[in-house]
Structures are given as structure tokens and as C-alpha cells.
Amino acid sequence: MSKVFPFAEISARLPGRRRLLWSSGVGVVVLGLLLWWLAPLGEKPPSGTIVFSTGGIRGVYEEYGRRLRNELAKDMPGLTVKLTSSAGSQENVQRVASGKADFTIAAADAVQTYEQAHPAEHRLRGVARLYDDYVQLIVAPGAKIDSVADLRDKRVATGLPNSGVRLIANGVLKAAGIDPEKDIVPVSAGIDTGPDMLAHHDIDAFFWSGGLPTGGLAELADKSGFRFIPIEGKLVSRLHAEGEAARYYRATNMPESAYPLVQGGSTVATIAVSNLLMTRSDLDPRLTEWITRIVIKSRDEIGKHVHSAQRVDLRTAIYTDPLPLHTGARRYYRSVKP
């Protein structure tokens, strides 16, 4: 029976000059395989212009979008990426579906809500599952609020209209037996203005749903501090009984390392929902394949600045439920499948 030698043993058995040539050849092969994983050899990068809808200023969507644009420019210098801010997930989904944007990030519950309301369209496609949003309900340090139920009759920022925050905040309030229109004083505010409003006592509580940590809240922790209000698992169970979109919520704990200045080493009971990078079925498969590749490739670089991006993983990126994968994204995942 023939013996299969490992590379190092084969190299050691060869004379000096032949060993050098053989080792160089192996190096070229390994480098070639690596380059193929990053970008198909000899393939000219796609070019043109795309519109990427992000989110509110000081939010994770906006920061991730800017960092991803920088990474796309390195490998696709002929591609112009126009970033447009938005209210959040619900508006992002609507923009892509209507053709006002080509790519975006949106929470799975917002995607499902849109799909339920427009069952005949079937145009939306997934590119990658990115990271989870955590619902963050915050109050001023001295506020006499200890539970969601205590928000009754309070001034509560529930996100901007057409935001993912508004969708999930209203759901949480209803699960606690609070009518978001009648039992609180609802305030339309997002991550760009909500933290400052809380610091200046213009509101009593503030809902946010985003990656950890979110810049706007980290800044507030540094300036004036705040407290988290837990969202207990029983509320998640009640949410699950409300319909299809709520099945994307899961009870979890916000890690103690998210905002160490205000958490005091403690976790916070809350809700998480996955975020999807998405597009439409009519987008060029080759372009989408390249973008998918760069999203995976750039995880660590983007993650240096956007902590949530460190959660992007090749093994879970393919799970873009409720959306089927775009043809180009599927092509990439199949190309790197072991």
C-alpha cells in the first residue's frame, strides 16, 4: 500500500534546490486557493452604482453601512455605493421592495411583516444573516420605573414611524397590557435624538433595538448614565402568540459587557431578533455574489469598529429566513462549502 506523506515530510526528502522549487510551488497553490476564496482569479470586479439604505445617525446600521462601503471599494473600485439614512428596518424593507434602494439591513420581524402585507410580490431576497438586534429599554438613573408595566402614563420614545424599533416597542407594550396610543404619551424619537431627550428629561423612557453596543447609548452612558429595564421572558411568550412576525423574537440576556459603565457586571433580560442583509431578485447575481463574499471576508476589519459585525459567521449567514437566498449569494456559499 502506498504511503501518503504530509507536505513537510515530502519537502524534507528532497534535495536542496528541488526542495526550494517544490516548496515554492506549494506556496503558489495555497496562495491561489486563498485568492480564489476572496475573489475568482481573473474575474473583473463588477462596477456601476448601487443604493444602500442604512438607518439613523448614531445607530449600528449607519455605521455598518459606512464600513462596508469602504471594504467594497477595496475590491470593487468601479462600484459606487450611495448610502441613504432611514428610520430603520420597516422603511428599509419598503425601499428595497419599491426599487428606491438596492441593498439594506433589516430585522427579520420587519421583513416578515412586509411579506405578510404583500404576499403577491415575492421580490425580496436574502444575502446574509448578519448579527442580532437587542431590544434596549432605558430610563434615567433615578426614574421610578422598574418594569414595562410601570411605563403606563409615562412619556415613552417608541422609535420613529416605519422603524423596526416602533414595531417591536409597540409589541412589547401590548404584551404588558399597555395600549401604545392611549396608555402612554408616545414620542417619535430614534437613536439620533432619543438619548439626548432622556438626558434632558424630555422623556421618561426610551426604546431602542440595535446591535451591541450602540454608539448613541454608549455616549449617553459616558455623559449621564441610565438604567436598563428588563423585558421578561413571559412577555416574549405573549408576543409569540400574536402572529408570524413575533416568532423571530427570542428571549435572551444582554451580556454584562455591552455597556459596562451602567450594567455593573449584570446581564439584562431582553429580546433579540436577527438582522438580514437583503436585496431584490432582479439584482445582478454576479454583483450579489461579490458583495456576499466581501461581507464575509471583511467581518474582522469591520468588527474592529462595529462590535456587532464580529457575529457575522459563514456557518449561519445562509439562514436568511423568512427570505430565500439571492441566486448570487447562494452561488458564493456553495463555492466555499467544504
C-alpha positions as CSV (number, residue, x, y, z in Angstrom):
1,M,0.0,0.0,0.0
2,S,1.4,3.4,-1.0
3,K,2.1,5.9,1.8
4,V,0.8,9.4,1.6
5,F,3.4,11.8,3.0
6,P,2.5,15.2,4.5
7,F,3.9,18.3,2.8
8,A,6.7,18.8,5.4
9,E,7.9,15.2,5.2
10,I,7.9,15.3,1.4
11,S,9.9,18.5,1.4
12,A,12.5,17.1,3.8
13,R,13.1,14.1,1.5
14,L,14.0,16.3,-1.5
15,P,17.5,17.7,-2.4
16,G,18.1,21.4,-1.5
17,R,17.3,23.0,-4.9
18,R,14.4,20.7,-5.7
19,R,13.1,21.3,-2.1
20,L,13.1,25.0,-2.7
21,L,11.2,24.7,-6.0
22,W,8.7,22.2,-4.6
23,S,8.0,24.4,-1.5
24,S,7.6,27.5,-3.7
25,G,5.1,25.6,-5.9
26,V,3.1,24.5,-2.9
27,G,3.1,28.1,-1.7
28,V,1.7,29.3,-5.0
29,V,-1.1,26.7,-4.9
30,V,-2.1,27.7,-1.3
31,L,-2.0,31.3,-2.2
32,G,-4.0,30.6,-5.3
33,L,-6.7,28.8,-3.3
34,L,-6.8,31.7,-0.8
35,L,-7.2,34.3,-3.6
36,W,-9.9,32.2,-5.2
37,W,-11.9,32.2,-1.9
38,L,-11.6,36.0,-1.8
39,A,-12.2,36.7,-5.5
40,P,-12.3,34.4,-8.5
41,L,-9.0,34.6,-10.3
42,G,-9.0,36.7,-13.5
43,E,-12.6,37.9,-12.9
44,K,-13.1,41.7,-13.4
45,P,-14.9,43.2,-10.4
46,P,-18.5,44.4,-11.1
47,S,-19.0,48.1,-11.5
48,G,-21.8,50.6,-11.5
49,T,-23.9,52.3,-8.8
50,I,-26.0,50.8,-6.0
51,V,-28.0,52.5,-3.3
52,F,-27.7,51.1,0.2
53,S,-30.3,52.2,2.8
54,T,-28.8,52.3,6.3
55,G,-30.6,53.7,9.4
56,G,-30.5,56.6,11.8
57,I,-27.3,58.6,12.7
58,R,-25.5,57.1,15.7
59,G,-27.1,53.7,15.0
60,V,-25.4,50.4,14.1
61,Y,-26.9,50.2,10.6
62,E,-25.4,53.5,9.7
63,E,-22.0,52.6,11.0
64,Y,-22.0,49.2,9.4
65,G,-23.1,50.6,6.1
66,R,-20.2,53.1,6.0
67,R,-17.6,50.5,7.0
68,L,-19.0,48.0,4.4
69,R,-18.8,50.7,1.7
70,N,-15.1,51.2,2.5
71,E,-14.5,47.4,2.2
72,L,-16.4,47.2,-1.1
73,A,-14.3,50.0,-2.5
74,K,-11.1,48.0,-1.9
75,D,-12.1,45.0,-4.1
76,M,-14.6,46.8,-6.4
77,P,-13.2,50.2,-7.1
78,G,-15.5,50.7,-10.0
79,L,-18.6,50.3,-7.8
80,T,-20.2,53.5,-6.4
81,V,-22.2,52.9,-3.2
82,K,-24.7,55.6,-2.3
83,L,-25.7,55.5,1.4
84,T,-29.1,56.8,2.4
85,S,-30.2,57.2,6.0
86,S,-33.6,55.9,7.1
87,A,-36.0,55.5,10.0
88,G,-34.9,51.9,10.3
89,S,-36.0,48.3,9.3
90,Q,-39.5,48.9,8.1
91,E,-38.6,51.8,5.9
92,N,-35.5,49.9,4.7
93,V,-37.6,46.9,3.5
94,Q,-40.1,49.2,1.7
95,R,-37.2,51.0,-0.1
96,V,-35.7,47.8,-1.4
97,A,-39.1,46.4,-2.4
98,S,-40.0,49.5,-4.3
99,G,-36.6,49.9,-6.0
100,K,-35.6,53.0,-4.1
101,A,-32.7,51.1,-2.7
102,D,-30.8,48.0,-3.9
103,F,-29.4,46.7,-0.6
104,T,-30.2,47.2,3.1
105,I,-30.2,45.7,6.5
106,A,-33.5,44.9,8.3
107,A,-34.7,42.9,11.2
108,A,-36.4,39.6,10.4
109,D,-39.7,40.7,12.1
110,A,-39.9,43.8,9.9
111,V,-39.2,41.7,6.8
112,Q,-41.9,39.2,7.8
113,T,-44.4,42.0,8.5
114,Y,-43.9,43.3,5.0
115,E,-44.1,39.9,3.4
116,Q,-47.4,39.2,5.1
117,A,-48.8,42.5,3.8
118,H,-47.6,42.0,0.3
119,P,-47.9,38.2,-0.3
120,A,-48.0,38.5,-4.1
121,E,-44.7,40.3,-4.6
122,H,-42.0,37.7,-3.8
123,R,-39.2,40.1,-4.9
124,L,-37.2,40.3,-1.7
125,R,-34.1,38.1,-1.3
126,G,-31.6,37.4,1.5
127,V,-27.9,38.0,1.1
128,A,-26.6,37.1,4.6
129,R,-27.8,36.9,8.2
130,L,-25.6,39.4,10.0
131,Y,-26.0,39.9,13.7
132,D,-28.7,40.2,16.3
133,D,-30.5,43.3,17.5
134,Y,-31.2,43.6,21.2
135,V,-34.2,45.5,22.5
136,Q,-32.9,48.1,24.9
137,L,-35.4,49.8,27.2
138,I,-33.7,52.6,29.1
139,V,-34.7,55.1,31.8
140,A,-32.9,57.9,33.7
141,P,-30.9,56.6,36.7
142,G,-33.4,58.0,39.3
143,A,-36.7,57.2,37.4
144,K,-39.3,55.3,39.4
145,I,-39.7,52.7,36.6
146,D,-38.7,49.1,37.2
147,S,-40.8,47.1,34.7
148,V,-42.5,47.6,31.3
149,A,-45.8,47.8,33.2
150,D,-44.5,50.9,35.0
151,L,-44.4,52.8,31.7
152,R,-48.1,53.5,31.9
153,D,-48.8,57.2,31.8
154,K,-45.2,58.0,31.1
155,R,-43.5,59.8,28.2
156,V,-42.0,57.0,26.1
157,A,-40.0,57.2,23.0
158,T,-41.1,54.3,20.8
159,G,-38.9,54.9,17.8
160,L,-39.6,56.7,14.5
161,P,-42.6,55.8,12.3
162,N,-41.6,53.0,9.9
163,S,-38.8,51.9,12.1
164,G,-38.1,48.4,13.4
165,V,-38.0,49.9,16.9
166,R,-41.6,51.1,16.6
167,L,-42.7,47.7,15.5
168,I,-41.1,45.8,18.4
169,A,-41.7,48.5,21.1
170,N,-45.5,48.5,20.3
171,G,-45.4,44.8,20.6
172,V,-43.7,44.8,23.9
173,L,-46.1,47.4,25.3
174,K,-49.1,45.4,24.2
175,A,-47.7,42.2,25.7
176,A,-47.5,44.1,29.0
177,G,-51.2,45.2,28.7
178,I,-50.4,48.8,27.6
179,D,-52.0,50.4,24.7
180,P,-49.1,52.3,22.9
181,E,-51.5,55.0,21.8
182,K,-53.7,55.6,24.9
183,D,-51.8,54.4,28.0
184,I,-48.6,56.2,27.4
185,V,-47.5,59.6,26.0
186,P,-45.9,58.2,22.8
187,V,-42.9,60.2,21.4
188,S,-41.4,59.7,18.0
189,A,-37.7,59.6,18.5
190,G,-34.8,57.4,17.3
191,I,-31.2,56.8,18.3
192,D,-30.2,60.2,16.9
193,T,-32.3,62.2,19.3
194,G,-33.7,59.8,22.0
195,P,-30.6,59.7,24.2
196,D,-30.3,63.4,24.5
197,M,-34.0,63.7,25.2
198,L,-33.7,61.3,28.0
199,A,-30.6,63.1,29.4
200,H,-32.6,66.4,29.4
201,H,-35.7,64.8,31.0
202,D,-37.8,65.4,27.9
203,I,-38.9,61.8,28.1
204,D,-39.2,59.2,30.8
205,A,-38.1,56.1,28.9
206,F,-36.6,55.2,25.5
207,F,-36.9,52.1,23.4
208,W,-34.1,51.1,21.1
209,S,-33.4,47.9,19.1
210,G,-29.9,47.6,17.8
211,G,-26.6,45.8,17.8
212,L,-24.4,45.9,20.9
213,P,-23.1,48.3,21.8
214,T,-24.9,51.1,20.0
215,G,-22.8,54.2,19.8
216,G,-25.6,56.6,20.8
217,L,-26.2,54.7,24.0
218,A,-22.5,54.3,24.8
219,E,-22.2,58.1,24.6
220,L,-25.1,58.5,26.9
221,A,-23.5,56.1,29.4
222,D,-20.4,58.2,29.4
223,K,-22.3,61.5,29.8
224,S,-25.1,61.0,32.3
225,G,-25.7,57.3,32.7
226,F,-29.0,55.4,32.5
227,R,-30.7,52.2,33.7
228,F,-32.0,49.2,31.7
229,I,-35.5,48.0,32.3
230,P,-35.7,44.2,31.9
231,I,-38.1,42.6,29.3
232,E,-39.0,39.3,30.9
233,G,-39.4,36.0,29.2
234,K,-43.2,35.9,29.9
235,L,-43.6,39.0,27.7
236,V,-41.8,37.2,24.9
237,S,-44.2,34.2,25.3
238,R,-47.1,36.6,25.0
239,L,-45.6,38.2,21.9
240,H,-45.2,34.7,20.3
241,A,-48.9,34.3,20.5
242,E,-49.5,37.4,18.4
243,G,-48.5,36.1,15.0
244,E,-45.9,35.2,12.4
245,A,-43.5,38.2,12.8
246,A,-43.2,37.6,16.5
247,R,-41.8,34.1,16.0
248,Y,-38.5,35.8,15.2
249,Y,-38.2,37.2,18.7
250,R,-36.3,35.1,21.3
251,A,-35.8,35.7,25.0
252,T,-32.2,36.3,25.9
253,N,-29.9,38.3,28.1
254,M,-27.9,41.3,27.2
255,P,-24.3,40.5,28.2
256,E,-22.8,42.4,31.0
257,S,-20.0,43.6,28.7
258,A,-22.4,45.6,26.4
259,Y,-22.4,48.8,28.5
260,P,-20.2,48.1,31.5
261,L,-20.5,51.7,32.9
262,V,-24.2,51.2,33.6
263,Q,-24.7,47.5,33.9
264,G,-22.4,47.0,36.9
265,G,-21.5,43.5,35.8
266,S,-25.1,42.3,35.4
267,T,-26.9,40.9,32.4
268,V,-30.3,42.3,31.4
269,A,-33.3,40.1,30.3
270,T,-34.5,41.2,26.9
271,I,-35.4,40.2,23.4
272,A,-33.2,39.6,20.4
273,V,-34.1,39.4,16.7
274,S,-31.8,38.6,13.8
275,N,-30.7,41.2,11.1
276,L,-30.6,40.3,7.5
277,L,-28.6,41.9,4.6
278,M,-31.1,41.8,1.8
279,T,-31.8,42.8,-1.8
280,R,-34.2,42.0,-4.6
281,S,-34.4,39.1,-7.0
282,D,-33.6,41.3,-10.0
283,L,-30.2,42.4,-8.8
284,D,-27.3,41.1,-10.9
285,P,-26.2,37.6,-9.4
286,R,-22.5,38.3,-10.1
287,L,-22.7,41.6,-8.2
288,T,-24.5,40.0,-5.3
289,E,-22.0,37.1,-5.2
290,W,-19.1,39.6,-4.9
291,I,-20.9,41.6,-2.2
292,T,-21.7,38.4,-0.3
293,R,-18.0,37.4,-0.5
294,I,-16.8,40.8,0.8
295,V,-19.3,40.8,3.7
296,I,-17.9,37.5,4.9
297,K,-14.3,38.5,4.2
298,S,-14.5,41.9,5.9
299,R,-16.0,40.7,9.1
300,D,-12.9,41.2,11.3
301,E,-12.0,44.5,9.7
302,I,-15.5,46.0,10.2
303,G,-15.7,44.3,13.6
304,K,-12.8,46.5,14.8
305,H,-15.2,49.4,14.6
306,V,-18.6,47.8,14.8
307,H,-18.6,45.2,17.5
308,S,-21.8,43.5,16.3
309,A,-20.1,42.7,12.9
310,Q,-17.9,40.2,14.8
311,R,-21.0,38.0,14.9
312,V,-21.1,37.6,11.1
313,D,-20.3,33.9,10.5
314,L,-20.2,31.8,7.3
315,R,-22.0,28.9,9.0
316,T,-25.0,31.0,10.0
317,A,-25.0,33.6,7.2
318,I,-27.1,31.4,4.9
319,Y,-30.1,31.4,7.3
320,T,-31.9,34.4,5.9
321,D,-35.5,33.2,6.9
322,P,-38.1,34.5,6.0
323,L,-36.3,35.3,2.7
324,P,-34.9,32.9,0.2
325,L,-31.3,33.4,-0.7
326,H,-30.5,35.5,-3.7
327,T,-29.0,33.5,-6.6
328,G,-25.7,35.3,-6.3
329,A,-25.4,34.7,-2.6
330,R,-26.3,31.1,-2.9
331,R,-23.6,30.7,-5.6
332,Y,-21.0,32.1,-3.2
333,Y,-22.0,29.9,-0.3
334,R,-21.9,26.8,-2.5
335,S,-18.4,27.8,-3.8
336,V,-17.0,27.8,-0.2
337,K,-18.9,24.8,1.1
338,P,-16.5,22.2,2.5
